[in-house]
Amino acid sequence: DTGVSQNPRHKITKRGQNVTFRCDPISEHNRLYWYRQTLGQGPEFLTYFQNEAQLEKSRLLSDRFSAERPKGSFSTLEIQRTEQGDSAMYLCASSFLQGIGYGYTFGSGTRLTVV
Amino acid sequence: AQTVTQSQPEMSVQEAETVTLSCTYDTSESDYYLFWYKQPPSRQMILVIRQEAYKQQNATENRFSVNFQKAAKSFSLKISDSQLGDAAMYFCAYRRIQGGSEKLVFGKGTKLTVNP
């Protein structure tokens, strides 16, 4: 296990298309988080899972966004009908429930460009 | 809502010198965590140092230390003996401990350049 893995690393899509990103967390971690980072900004929270349950969603997560974590393992983030404003780095992170104070382990992110 | 402010968009330091990055935050909570994360270009974000608000002692991790001023809601990061590999974006982040949102709230970051 080498950490949090995200695929693809880069995605270029045309406006209006659907895209799906995948995150594989550290296997022992039961919490998984999605963040979005635009140029010149810090990461902004989108949603998080504890095991397979999605426990919190940001208002940034519009109806076009959906996230799943079947069986409490990997997670997918889907964006439907992409818009140019969706262009950003999408970061996944994971942590132990009991180790929250120790911060997250982040993946390298998926950079989305909508043209 | 909690907010985190990093007032220095960019900083530079000479190799082997010391630099301090500033962070202030706003919260009504009495107990929380504070973090500094480092994000090198095109690489993943990694945790540099953490501080629990109820601990008065400032955290240190090798060349990295913090100056935590709870009353002033200030959490600065000091990097001693700066190295070329320290060049990165540095983000300050806040997380509450009990109840409510589980999210980390990040500042906008400070870009640190290390000059040889």
Interface residues (C-beta under 8 A of the other chain):
Chain A: G3 V4 R31 Y33 Y35 G40 Q41 G42 P43 E44 F45 Y48 L55 E56 S58 L91 I100 G101 Y102 G103 Y104 F106 G107 S108 G109
Chain B: V4 Y33 F35 Y37 R43 Q44 M45 I46 L47 R50 E52 F91 A93 R95 I97 S101 E102 K103 L104 V105 F106 G107 K108 G109
